[in-house]
């Protein structure tokens, strides 16, 4: 074999060693370490975060549509809107026409938010978590990788979110409640998101913690650090953020007199 043939052989070997997007989406659940090793060594691939983003959006929207078709969930949405209007009516009196308009707008707003949420989660979260992974692992801990590599890791971890939407939809339909989900708050009969304890239990979501562990592994692989070190930092930041969010929400509720 001549020397001129050698570069072509090496290029073919590299191409054969690259997995397909479908394979990476499956393996990030079954063998995430191998996927992130490939991400680290391969050229930047937009599909690593764009593919999961589209998947999360489609699964989430389909789940929302299925929930809208359930009479129990429709009634719950109506009750929640009516409850909020009742609280507002105590501060600002409203007639029946204003109340009817408020109920219609409120229910439409809830439906829109349930459709927008998976799209925002699919497309915005990889960019946000990519920024965190890049700043913490790439810069602060001197991992030496680029922002887009971090976005690829965060995007692939979003496959777990797609699974979460599937499970959450099944639980919501099964329990007849839009508050149902794969979290400890499922054990509470009368869940109230405004109560701090209920918020803490809702934050202990199995899939959120699973996705966080996968992001930690991705950061560890990219930066050549231990999983324990990466997980300690990311889990610590996440708990601080969630604790601050729940605490701020409770404070705003108290200031509002609710």
C-alpha positions in Angstrom: 0.0 0.0 0.0 1.4 3.4 -0.9 1.9 6.3 1.5 -0.7 8.3 -0.4 -3.4 5.8 0.5 -2.7 6.0 4.2 -4.5 9.3 5.0 -7.6 8.1 3.3 -7.6 4.9 5.4 -7.2 6.9 8.6 -10.1 9.2 7.6 -12.3 6.2 6.9 -11.4 4.6 10.2 -12.3 7.8 12.0 -15.7 8.0 10.2 -16.4 4.4 11.0 -15.6 5.0 14.7 -18.2 7.8 14.9 -21.6 6.7 16.2 -25.0 7.9 14.8 -27.1 10.5 16.5 -29.7 7.8 17.3 -27.0 5.6 18.9 -25.7 8.5 21.0 -29.3 9.4 22.2 -29.8 5.8 23.3 -26.3 5.3 24.8 -26.4 8.5 26.8 -28.8 6.5 29.0 -27.1 3.1 28.8 -23.4 4.1 28.6 -23.0 7.9 29.0 -19.3 7.7 29.8 -18.6 6.2 26.3 -20.8 8.9 24.6 -19.0 11.7 26.4 -15.6 10.3 25.5 -16.6 10.5 21.9 -18.0 14.0 22.3 -14.7 15.1 23.8 -12.6 13.7 20.9 -15.0 14.4 18.0 -15.5 17.7 16.1 -18.3 19.9 17.3 -21.7 18.5 16.3 -24.8 20.7 16.6 -27.0 17.6 16.4 -25.8 16.5 19.9 -27.9 19.3 21.5 -30.4 20.1 18.7 -31.6 16.5 18.3 -32.5 16.1 22.0 -34.1 19.6 22.0 -36.5 18.7 19.2 -37.2 15.3 20.9 -38.0 17.0 24.3 -40.2 19.6 22.6 -42.3 17.0 20.6 -42.7 14.6 23.6 -43.6 17.4 25.9 -46.2 19.0 23.6 -47.8 15.6 22.9 -48.0 15.0 26.6 -49.6 18.3 27.2 -52.2 17.7 24.4 -53.1 14.3 26.0 -53.5 15.9 29.4 -55.8 18.6 27.9 -58.1 15.8 26.7 -58.7 14.5 30.3 -61.9 15.8 31.9 -60.4 15.5 35.4 -57.4 17.7 34.4 -59.7 20.2 32.6 -61.7 20.5 35.8 -58.6 20.9 37.9 -57.3 23.7 35.7 -60.7 25.4 36.0 -60.7 25.1 39.7 -57.1 26.5 40.0 -58.0 29.5 37.9 -61.2 30.1 39.9 -59.3 29.9 43.1 -56.8 32.6 42.0 -59.6 34.8 40.8 -61.3 34.4 44.2 -58.2 35.7 45.9 -57.9 38.6 43.6 -61.6 39.4 44.0 -61.0 39.9 47.8 -58.6 42.7 46.9 -60.2 44.1 43.7 -63.9 43.5 43.3 -65.0 42.1 39.9 -68.4 41.5 38.3 -69.5 38.2 36.7 -68.4 39.3 33.2 -64.9 40.1 34.4 -64.7 36.8 36.3 -65.8 34.9 33.2 -63.2 36.6 31.1 -60.6 36.0 33.7 -61.4 32.3 33.9 -61.2 32.0 30.1 -57.9 33.9 29.9 -56.5 32.0 32.8 -57.2 28.5 31.4 -55.8 29.5 28.0 -52.6 30.8 29.7 -52.2 27.5 31.6 -52.5 25.5 28.4 -50.0 27.8 26.6 -47.5 27.5 29.4 -47.8 23.7 29.3 -47.0 23.7 25.6 -44.2 26.4 25.8 -42.5 24.7 28.8 -41.1 21.7 26.9 -39.9 23.9 24.0 -38.1 26.2 26.4 -36.7 23.2 28.3 -35.5 21.6 25.1 -33.8 24.6 23.5 -32.9 26.9 26.4 -31.7 24.5 29.1 -28.8 23.1 27.1 -27.5 26.6 26.5 -27.9 27.5 30.2 -26.5 24.2 31.6 -23.8 24.4 28.9 -22.8 27.8 30.3 -22.7 26.5 33.9 -20.6 23.4 32.9 -18.2 25.6 30.8 -17.7 28.3 33.4 -17.3 25.8 36.3 -15.5 22.9 34.7 -13.8 24.6 31.7 -12.8 27.8 33.4 -12.9 27.6 37.2 -11.6 24.0 37.4 -9.4 24.5 34.3 -10.9 21.7 32.3 -9.9 23.4 29.1 -12.9 22.7 26.9 -15.1 25.0 24.9 -18.5 26.3 25.6 -20.1 24.4 22.7 -18.6 21.1 24.0 -20.4 21.8 27.3 -23.6 22.6 25.4 -23.3 19.2 23.6 -23.0 17.4 27.0 -26.0 19.4 28.4 -28.0 18.7 25.3 -27.4 14.9 25.3 -28.4 14.8 29.0 -31.7 16.3 28.0 -32.7 12.8 26.7 -33.5 12.1 30.4 -35.9 15.1 30.3 -37.7 13.5 27.3 -38.2 10.3 29.4 -39.4 12.5 32.3 -42.2 14.0 30.1 -43.3 10.5 29.2 -43.5 9.4 32.8 -45.0 12.7 34.0 -47.8 12.5 31.4 -48.7 9.0 32.4 -48.8 10.0 36.1 -50.8 13.1 35.4 -53.4 11.1 33.4 -53.4 8.3 36.0 -53.8 10.6 39.0 -56.0 13.1 37.1 -53.7 16.0 38.3 -51.4 18.4 36.5 -49.4 18.5 39.7 -48.4 14.8 39.5 -44.9 13.9 38.5 -41.9 11.7 39.3 -41.1 13.5 42.6 -41.7 13.1 46.3 -44.6 15.6 46.3 -46.6 12.8 44.6 -47.0 11.5 48.2 -48.9 14.6 49.2 -52.6 14.4 48.8 -53.3 18.1 48.5 -50.3 19.5 46.8 -49.8 23.3 47.1 -46.8 24.6 45.1 -46.9 27.8 47.2 -45.9 25.9 50.4 -42.1 25.7 50.8 -42.1 22.0 52.0 -44.2 21.0 49.1 -41.8 22.9 46.8 -38.8 21.0 48.3 -40.5 17.6 47.7 -41.4 18.6 44.2 -37.8 19.5 43.5 -36.6 16.1 44.5 -37.5 14.8 41.1 -35.9 11.4 40.2 -35.3 12.5 36.6 -33.9 15.9 37.5 -31.3 14.2 39.7 -30.6 11.6 37.1 -30.0 14.3 34.4 -27.8 16.2 36.9 -25.7 13.1 37.4 -25.2 12.7 33.6 -24.2 16.3 33.2 -21.7 15.8 36.0 -20.2 12.8 34.2 -20.0 14.7 31.0 -18.2 17.6 32.7 -15.8 15.1 34.3 -15.1 13.5 30.9 -14.5 16.8 29.2 -12.3 18.2 31.9 -10.4 15.1 32.8 -11.5 15.2 36.4 -13.2 12.7 38.8 -16.9 12.2 38.7 -17.1 12.9 42.4 -15.5 16.3 42.0 -17.8 17.3 39.1 -20.9 16.0 40.8 -20.0 17.7 44.1 -19.8 21.0 42.4 -22.9 20.7 40.1 -25.1 19.1 42.7 -24.0 21.8 45.3 -24.8 24.6 42.9 -28.2 23.0 42.0 -29.2 22.6 45.6 -28.2 26.2 46.4 -30.2 27.5 43.4 -33.3 25.4 44.2 -33.2 26.4 47.9 -32.8 30.0 47.0 -35.7 29.8 44.5 -38.0 28.1 47.0 -37.1 30.5 49.8 -37.6 33.6 47.5 -41.0 32.2 46.5 -42.0 31.8 50.1 -40.9 35.3 50.9 -42.8 36.8 48.0 -45.9 34.9 49.1 -45.6 36.3 52.6 -45.1 39.8 51.4 -48.1 39.5 49.2 -50.1 38.3 52.2 -51.1 35.0 50.8 
